[in-house]
Amino acid sequence: MRIAILAHEQFPNHAKTAIGILRYSDHNVVAVLDRTKTGERVCDYVSDVQDAPIIEEMSQVSSEVDALSIGIAPIGGGFDSTWRSDIQDALVNGYDIINGLHYFLEDDKRISRLADEHNCEIWDVRKPPDDLTVSDGTADNVDATVVLTVGTDCSSGKMTTSFELLQTARDQGIDAAVIPTGQTGVMITDRGIVVDGVISDFAAGAVERMIKQVAAENDLIIVEGQGSIAHPAYSGVTTSILHGAMPDGLILCHAANREAIRGYDHISLPPIDEYTRTYEQLSGLVSPAKVVAGAINTHHIEEAKARTAVADYAAAIDAPATDPVRFDATKILNAVLK
Amino acid sequence: MRIAILAHEQFPNHAKTAIGILRYSDHNVVAVLDRTKTGERVCDYVSDVQDAPIIEEMSQVSSEVDALSIGIAPIGGGFDSTWRSDIQDALVNGYDIINGLHYFLEDDKRISRLADEHNCEIWDVRKPPDDLTVSDGTADNVDATVVLTVGTDCSSGKMTTSFELLQTARDQGIDAAVIPTGQTGVMITDRGIVVDGVISDFAAGAVERMIKQVAAENDLIIVEGQGSIAHPAYSGVTTSILHGAMPDGLILCHAANREAIRGYDHISLPPIDEYTRTYEQLSGLVSPAKVVAGAINTHHIEEAKARTAVADYAAAIDAPATDPVRFDATKILNAVLK
């Protein structure tokens, strides 16, 4: 599938959906829309993903695409009205829309009418199936190793670690699958349920259901976590995934040098060992799991310091750790399978 | 307001919404519908609430009412088609419907059409406002003491304790309010948001918003908790309320002799001290709060053994405890205000 990705004013540092698609999806990205970086290229900013030109608006896309993907996920998931013209341009040209916002474009009358007129599909990725229910508390019955990526914060590498681990496992011939739980993961895998868009009562049930759906064909199931137990807004989502998944092990993901909760400068990150203790204690109430490995994002640190950061982090969590993007995920896979 | 309460096959032990309304609301309950107990009375089963006849179906209600209230909340919140005739009878007579199920009667075409025809209102209590968003992590800024009832399980007395504590505080002249977070609490107070019906991302934000709305007029804010951090399906809701409320203290509610999670016989209740430790650790990651008091439901135990159960429970949580229904909530209030 050929796609354009909308990431106005946010690429690359606040466009984690765009980066995720560029890095892990099978889609061919024809262009990235960011009106503040017109004329530049993806590779000017991010080196280890597929390259694409950065353009000002949808009308400048040089070739046909199959869809326009909304590649940013602002806090709250709201819609920015300045994106409307790009979406309209896409629809007028017959391109589908893939939307990960909480704001459903299907319910936007102007947009959905235009989609109908031009025979386009709108996929509101965050709209949950309407037959969800509560969990049975039985995900631990599946005949596969289940690991869950948990974090010290939002945007701490849970999605990235999940897909890096998937690739490493598959490279070793292991039947593995990622259970995506966020808009980016769902956009990458073209399936799954965005758990933070599910009503709270059914969030754990949604995770349990996804695990059971893929358990028969996989020996390793990597559940993508969300948020953090220390996050003032998203900790409920984190807990629902933890207890819905009933994992065998946890991978704690952390962004090096992060000091406060992202977007909540008044709330400091607790010490790392508070996270391991609380995650293990909380999971133990329903189905015990230990932090078996750690992933740390050292992207903004020079190599030597990154190695020190990894070693310090491994000591803090008392488990093997690495930066799965900078180095690779073998250490994490070995710890998970031990 | 005069109401009838539907509680077919569930009264009284599985009809906690019905009991809550009978005990704490200002509504005049004209009848309870339970086809398995026709001809009996509420007082045959529950002594300390308003009395009413138990009847077979809506057509037998002897006087006019203002509304039919769905007074049961099965796991999953589904709709039982055998209730349809009662709802239709109510609407045909011009009575409103108050519905706490996840199944929205407003979206049921037959029911909503009938409501329109007879000029009746349907209040789907669990339908959240559509302008919710994520929490700011600032509920601890309010100029009031905020306490949260947390539990060892569902149906462990969080709602009951909240309203008993409210009454005791008001009796002492304290400006106090309950923040209801479940269908029963919202039905009792005629306001509030049913948090388990809110999408996970916004659950903490909903609690924060409700606290800020009542903070100016109250010195004591009692937040009704939901579920339990040890619950395989609802722990996410529990965590969202804990971190959204940023309370000054926690009241741990427990049903005496409960051994397994209600509805999940394969999952044992952890020891009490695991709850206090985990609740305190989890709250401490965002905004520290201790378990300052305990409430234990000893309804099914004889008096002498109940007193022992209370003493044992106080020792287990290392804080003052009582059964606020059997005795009263003064001990809890004193601990909260200390």
Interface residues (C-beta under 8 A of the other chain):
Chain A: I75 G76 G77 G78 H102 T133 V134 S135 D136 G137 T138 V195 D196 G197 V198 I199 S200 D201 A203 A204 G205 I229 A230 H231 P232 A233 Y234 S235 G236 V237 T238 T239 S240 I241 L242 H243 G244 M246 I261 Y264 H266 I267 P270 E274 Y275 R277 T278 Q281 L282 G284 L285 V286
Chain B: I75 G76 G77 G78 H102 T133 V134 S135 D136 G137 T138 V195 D196 G197 V198 I199 S200 D201 A203 A204 G205 I229 A230 H231 P232 A233 Y234 S235 G236 V237 T238 T239 S240 I241 L242 H243 G244 M246 I261 Y264 H266 I267 P270 E274 Y275 R277 T278 Q281 L282 G284 L285 V286 S287
